[in-house]
Amino acid sequence: MKRLQNIAAVIALALTSTGALAAEVLVFSAGAVKPALSVLGPIWEARSGHRLHVTYATAGDLRKKLAAGERADIVILPRENFAAVENDGLVGAASRRDLGAVGIGVAVKAGASLPDLSSEDGLKRALQGAKSITFMDPARGTSGKHFDEVVLPKLAIRDAVRAKAVLGEGGMIAEKVARGEVEMAFQQMTELLPVKGITIAGSLPPSLQKTTVYSGAVMAAAKSPTQAAELLAFLVATEGRAGFLAAGFSAP
């Protein structure tokens, strides 16, 4: 009996030690990265023994979370946003890793005629002819900010398009197109590709395009900094890079 008790004690100690070694890595991530991270995350969990808890939100909403004092182990944002968070001391610049780059695409309902995206004039005619469109709220999303503040003013149709636009608040806004609620959606390619019931008509013309590089960094207040750094290393290594490419990103 004493021998069995000793064995049970050893097993209990081993299980306790294993549990102690497992960490929970908290990630704040821009929504455009979800198609890649939702596939790569479970692979890393299975190999590392650690657990991921990912909060996806628009870049604007994540910046609000950080400003309100919310913290994670890793934050993933457009690279252009990191100057501010680094200046605020929220992340260490040395920990930042560029994960992938993505441009803005255009989607219509499956079976609908495709707009001419070969030139600025073609896009302008398509926007003028559409009864309704959707793009991310400029205050929340990177693609929406560029579309509203660069594309529409350059085409000189901002007011007219805004009058018939349904602003997206987050997630994959092309689902509105799939449901027939609006005719066209403008969002980053990685957020268009997973949506069923749409056709991706193409990308914005080169002169209007914005390619966004998404980067991840370990937060200064991270509770699991070692594991966070290991996750970022996995995401930029060969297998992680392949996962990002399969999700519609290009190499940063």
Secondary structure, DSSP 8 states (H G I E B T S, - for coil): -HHHHHHHHHHHHHHHHHHHH--EEEEEEEGGGHHHHHHHHHHHHHHH--EEEEEEE-HHHHHHHHHTT---SEEEEEGGGHHHHHHTTSB-GGG-EEEEEE-EEEEEETTS-----SSHHHHHHHHHH-S-EEEE-TTT-HHHHHIIIIIHHHHT-HHHHHTTEEEE-SS-TTHHHHTTS-SEEEEEHHHHTT-TTEEEEEE--GGG---EEEEEEEBTT-SSHHHHHHHHHHHHSHHHHHHHHHTT-B--
